[in-house]
Amino acid sequence: MTRTQAAAPRAPIATHRRAGFVLSRPHGTAQAHGSRTTFDTASSAAAALRSGNAAAVVGALPFSRDAPCALFEPEHLDRTESTWTAPSGLPPLPAFTVSGSRESEHIDRVRTAVNVLRHHGSPLQKVVLARSLTLTADTDVDPNALLAALVEGNPWGNGYLVDLGAAGGSWTGRTLVGSSPEVLIRKQGNTVTCHPLAGSAPRHPDPQQDQANGAALTESVKDLREHAFVVDALRESLAPFCRDLDIPTSPTLTCTPQLWHLGTPIRGEVRGADTSALDLAIALHPTPAVCGTPTDLAYRTIEELEGDRGFYAGAVGWCVSDGDGEWMVAIRCAELAPDLRRVTAYAGGGIVAESDPADEVRETVTKFGTVMSALGAQL
């Protein structure tokens, strides 16, 4: 286990103390306790790491670059080489009722976007639209219990939890919990890797049909075009920071328990020793996988059709002062309200000219499955 401390050694954290940040991955877990300093912006956090004024930074970036971040320097950052283990004695998750699904609203949004995309000469090529789902619990929800259910339900042990209070204001008392399959950026020494996902198809309980769904995805013109937008954007964003970028010419299949995805593993070497994982996350976010192409126009379209996304489709992760760190795209997630009773889940999909509104709604239902399965709830 590696422990990063922001100041002089302190007494060990009590085992019952709730972590303010957890990122569980197949190759290891980062878990943070306490908050020494909070950061209003990602750039100020990156500067603190670069100058040595912060030993580590953890937390979440919002979808909007103009919104406040939930980033903080923890008192302790523990890193292990295994997936997250839930503390003992967690209460069971309560029963949930769905109090808002907003399907018809999403269909209208997608239909509006498709009309724009199909208009001759439209500069918009892709936009990612999302919808939310509100659930209400009959008793308080322990964030760690929700994280435990998500990690247990993921074959690779993926999961994350972020106390959003560092963003201040209405974010105080809110917690983002999820299980993302998508690596925005990981940096180890001089090596950087990412694994963008775009283009998806539902899994099927019948093995033959499941394989057929995956095979059809690899031949889908719509999904291949959607995926290419993401890879091209990442290549352009990484080029100033990296040399020897290794980017396969075509995507491969990857999966979660709910979905097949088109994915492209990308690898490179950083040019400058002072480039951190947080610097790279700032440069890459938001990718066309969660925003669209071109980025600025897609963002304005999302803002007009959806409003503020908060931390959904942002990024969650950690970075230490030597530049190493890992950031995941904040998808397959839910936000737990301060009252510990209301849970808002999010799901979205890439919209291109060929998109069908009804199909897009079905895709969000499938993507909600990650959180809904963990909660033991159904649409």
N, C-alpha and C positions, 0 to 999 in steps of 0.2 A: 504494500500500500504506500502511496506517495501522499504526503501532506504538505500543502502550501499554506504558509501563515503570513498574514499581512503585518504582523508586529512581533513582539517578543512572545516566547512560548507561554501558553496559558493552560489552565487546568483542563482535563479532558471534557468533552461535551457529554452531558448526561444522555444515556441511551434513549430516554423517552422524549428528548427534545426534538421537535419537528424540524426537518431540514427545510430551508428556504429555497433550495434548488436541488434537483436531481436530474441527471441525464444518464439513463441506462442504455448500454449498447452491447452487442455481442462480445466485443473485445474488452469491455471494462465499463466502470461507472465513475462518474464525478458527482460528488455530493457536497453541498456547502451548508454551513451553519453560521448564523450571525451575520450582521451587516456592519461594516466599519465605515464605508463611504458609499453614497449613491451618486449616480451620474444622470444628468438630464439628457445628454446626447451620447450617441455612440462614438462620435469623434473625440469627445472629452475623455471617455473611458479608454479609448485606444491611445490617446496621448499620455494618460496616466500610466498605462502599461509600459509604453516606450521610454518614459522618463525614469521609471523605477519607483514612481510614487504609489503604485499599486502592484502588489505581488500577484494578484489574480482578479479577474472580472468574470462574473457569471450573470445569467439572466436572460432577458428576452428583448428582441427588437420588434417594434410594431410594424404592421404592414406599411403604414405611411411613414416616409422618411421625415416628415415634419412633426409627427406626434412624439410625445415624451417616451423615452425608453424605460424599461424596467431592468436596469443594469446596476449591479452593486459589487463592491469589493467585500468579500466575505471575511469573517474572522478566521475561519478554517475552511480549506478545500481538501477533501479527502478523495483520492483516486485509487481505485482498486482494479484488478485485472479480471473481474467477473461481473456478470449482470447484477442489477440491484436486488438486494434481499430485503424484504419487508420486515419492519420491526415486529416483534411479537406482541400479541394482545390487541391487534387492530380490531375495531368493531366491524361487524358485517355491514355491507352496503344496504341501505333501506330500499323499500319499494318506490318506484317512480311512475308518474303519470305524465303523458305527453300533453302539453297545454298549448302548443302552437307549432304547426308544421310548415305553413306558408308555401305550399306547393303551387297554387295558382299564381301567386305573386312571382315565383321564380320562372314559371312558364312565360309570363308576360315579359320579364326581363330578358330572357333568352330570345324570345321572338323579336324584341326590339333590337337586340344586338345583331341577330342574324340578318335582319333587314338592312342594317348599316353595312355589315360585312359584304352583303351581296350587291350593294349599290355600286354601279360602274364607277371606277376611279377612286373608290374609298381607300384612304391610306391605312385604315385599320385592317390588320391581317388576322389577329387573334386577340380575344379577350377572355379572361378567366372570371366567371361569375359564380358566386357562392350564395348559399342560403343558410339560415340558422334554424335550429330546432330547440324549443324550450321544454324542459322537463322539470317537474316539481317532486321533491322527495317528501315522504311522510315523517321522516326524522332527519336529524343533522347528518350531513355527509362528511366523513373524514377524508381529506384529500389524499392521504397516504393509502387509504383503503381503495380508493379509485385507481391510484397509480398501481397498486399491487394487482388489481384485477386486469389492468391493461398489460402489464408486464407478463403476467401469467398467461394471458390469452395470445401473446405474440410468440411464435416459435423461436425468434431470435432474441427475445428479452428486451425489445425496444420499449422505451417509455421515458417520459419527462414530466417534471413538475417545476413550476416557477411561481414564487410569491410575487405578484405584480405590484405590490405596495411601493416599490422603489419609483414607480412612475408618478406617484402622488395623486392628489385629487380623488376622483371617483374610483380609482384603481386600488385604493387602500382596502385591504381585506379580501381582495379577489385573488384567485389562484387559477393558473392555466395548467391543465393536465392533459397529456395525450400520448400517442404512440406513433411517431412519424416513421415512414419507410425511407424518407428522402434526405440524403446528406447534402447540405448546402456546401460545406467545405470542412476538410480536416487537414491539419498541418502537424507533421511530425518531423522535427529537424528542418531540413531543406525541402522535404517532400510534401506536396499538397495533392489531395485527392478529393473528388466529388462524384456524385452519382445522380445526375438529374433524371427525374421520371416525368414523362408526359405521354399521354395515350394510355387508355385502360380498357379492360373488358372484365366482366364478372366471372368469378370462379363458379364451378358447378359441382355438385356432389357426385355426379357420375363421372368416373375418371376419363372415359373416352370423350364425353362432351366437354369436359374441362380442358383436355388437351386441344380439342378442336377450337375452343374459344381462344386459347392462347395462340394457336397457329393462325387463326383468322386475324388476330390483332397485328401480327408481324407483316401481314399483307394489306392492311387497311391504309388506303391512300390518305384518308382524313387524318388518322392518328400518326402516320409517319411524317406528314407535313407539320402537324402540331409539334411533334417531338423535335424535328429539325430546327424549328424556331428557337427552342430552348438551347440546343447544343450550339448553334451559331452564336447566340448571345453570350453564352458562357465562354466560348473561345475568344470572343472579342474583349470581354471583361477581364479574363485571366492573362491575356497576352502581355499587357504592360508589366505585370508582376512576375511572370513565369517564363522560363525557357524550357525547351524540350517537351512541349505539350504533347502528350500521347492521347489522341482522341480517335476511337474506332470510327470507321466510315459508316457503319450502320448499327442501330441499337440491338440489344438482346432482350429476352424476356426475363423479368423478375416478378416476384409475386408476394402478396400478403395473404392471409387466410380469406380475405374477401375479394381480392382483385388481382388480375394480371396487369403488369405495367410494361411499357417500353422503357428501357433504361440504357444509359451510356456511361460506363465507368471512365472517368477522366483522371489523368495523372500528369504531374509536372514538377519542376524544380523551381523554387523561388529565386529571383535574381538578386534580391537584397536581403541581407541577414536580419535587418530590422523590420521586415514585413511580418506582421502577426496574423494569426487566424482571424482575429477580429477585424483587422484591416481588410482582409480578403472578403469576409462576410459582408462588410459595409459596401465594398465594391460590387459584389454580385447581387445583392438584394435590392429590389425584388426581381427574380428571374421571370422569363415568360411562362414558366410552369405555374406560377401563382398570380401573374399579372397579365401579360399579353405582349403583343408586338404591333407597332413600336411601343416601347415601355411607357413613355409619357402620355401618349394618346390613350392607351389601354387604361392607365391609371385614372385619367380624367373620366373615362367611360364608367369605370367601376364606381368612382366617387359619385357620379350622377345617378347611376342605377341602384347602387347598394347603400351609399353613405359610408360611414366610418366602420371599418372592419375591426378596429382595435388590434389585438395581437394575433388574431387568426391570420395565417399566411405570412406571418413575420418569420422570425428565426429565434431558436433557443439554443444556448450553448455556453461554453466556457473558454477562457483563454488565460494563460499564465504569462509572466513577464518575459520569458525566453521566446515567446511567440507561438508556442505549441497550443493547440486547442481544437475544438470540434463544435460545429454549428449545424443544426438540423432545421429543415423547413418546418414551420409550425402548422402542420396539418394533422388530420385525424385527431382532433382535440376537442376539449370542452372547457368552458370557463365556469368556475364555481363562484357564486355570488357571496358577499360577506355574510349573508344570513345562513349560509351553509345548507340551504334548502333548494335554491334554484340553480339549475345547471343549463347552460346554453351550449349546444353542440353545433359544429360548423362542418359544411362539406361543399365542395365546388367542383367545377370542371372547365376545361378549355373549350371555348366556343369559336368555331371557324365557320366559313360560309356554308359548309356542307352539314352543319349541325342540325339535329332535329330536336325541338324543344321537349317533346315527351321523353325521348331517349336521355336527354340531359337530366331530367328529373329522376329517372330511374337510376342514373349513375350516382346522383347524390344520395339516394336511398341506400345503395350498396356501400358507399363510402361512410355513411353514418353508422354502418354495421360495426366498425371498430369500437366506437364509444358505446353504442347501444348494447352490444354483446357484453361489454364490461359491466354496464349498469344492470344487465338482466332485464332490459326493456325492449319493447317492440313498437314499430310504427303502426 
